[in-house]
């Protein structure tokens, strides 16, 4: 008789109660489980017949999941809810050799020289924000606006005009709906995916997607006939696989939608957290502004500023955009950390808890950018974009955008909270991300004379 697999201890609540806890209070529930059970614990949060879902926060375990045990793990169905949005050809839908081939094809467009070519445009778009003296700025909404502009111009390569305005309006409508709890639940429950006409939730989504697709395919067709630009779509149009074949129109559309969905809300939420923490701790803001005032104002130089980088990294540490890295399903029985896992078990590297381990982060609840200047952390201790072969492909672009947007705005505006900031109890959920509670608002109290980040280096 075969003995059952040995699993880490975990919650004794009924599966439905665990699921409701992870939905309603994910950070509190995860912290409570970590206090009770340590670096490894088992939950049942995938329905009444849920397989064991095991959370890990110890760097040795996370390293094993990302590296030595990777060939015994697979993606499974964890990304299926995103399929109606991203399409079948999206990178996040692929597994195994197909995933690696596609990732290698896309990577050059999002790193290195291709990324640097976007720097001046990122600064230029950010500088178009017009905040008059005395204005009260809803930070999350403004960061979402800037982020969408960047995706349309830097990623899609659209120029202002009729198609640009149409696509911007449609994407804004789609993204707002996706982040609405009542609307987004249909992506996780296939029985709700029925087209009962244009006024039904799923029917409305299908027609909105059809309008967006028509504009994207028209843009792709036109761009194939034009000289290449420096935007990411141009880089993807020029990409060739090992057999010399370009991406199809469907593949291009699916990758653009993936970059939109992964990059829009996440960049905006990360920046909102940065502004929250800077105005919680004026000493950090003063040190950052001093560094910006001394700095060469070229985009490349700004992106390399050590304290600016540390501020962005610390914001992504203390409240990472995603609480977990992409879950992996066990396809071949394996042993990890003294436990045995049978096929079907789900292993989850927990970013949120890994970022709060006292061994790596003393005084972990405190926002302290200096920790990234004082110590070098491994990619299994600091992993805001996941890790291994399934780390977020847009990681470099997201950090690059965050640093340039933040530098551009802080060099231009003096800001202060419109109302006193209350001590943070727990973050607020917005779709798949988490943001500061209470709709953070900052008031423009002065206009700085800092140079534009498009300025030429002195000398």
Protein Blocks (a to p, Z undefined) as FASTA:
>chain_A
ZZddddddddfbdfklmmmmmmmmmmlmmmmmmmmnojadcddfebjklccddddfbfkl
mmmmmmmmmmmgcfbjmlmmmmmmnopmlmklpgcjllmmmmmmmmmmmgcjllmmmmmm
mmmmmmmpccdehiacdfklmmmmmmmmmmmmmmnopacdfklmmmmmmmmmmmmmmmpm
klmmmmmmmklmccebjkbmklmmmmmmmmmmmmmmmmmmmmmmpccdfbfklmmmmpcc
fkopacdfklmmmmmmmmmmmmmmmmmmmmmmmmmmmmmmmmlmmmmmmmmmmpcfbfkl
mmmpmklmmmmmmmmmmmgfblbdcddddfbdcdeehiacdehiacdddfklmmmcfklm
ghklbccfklmmmpccdfklbcfkogajlbcfklmmmmmmmmmmmmmmmmmpccddfbdc
dddfbdcdehjbccdehiiadddfbdcfbdcfkbcceZZ
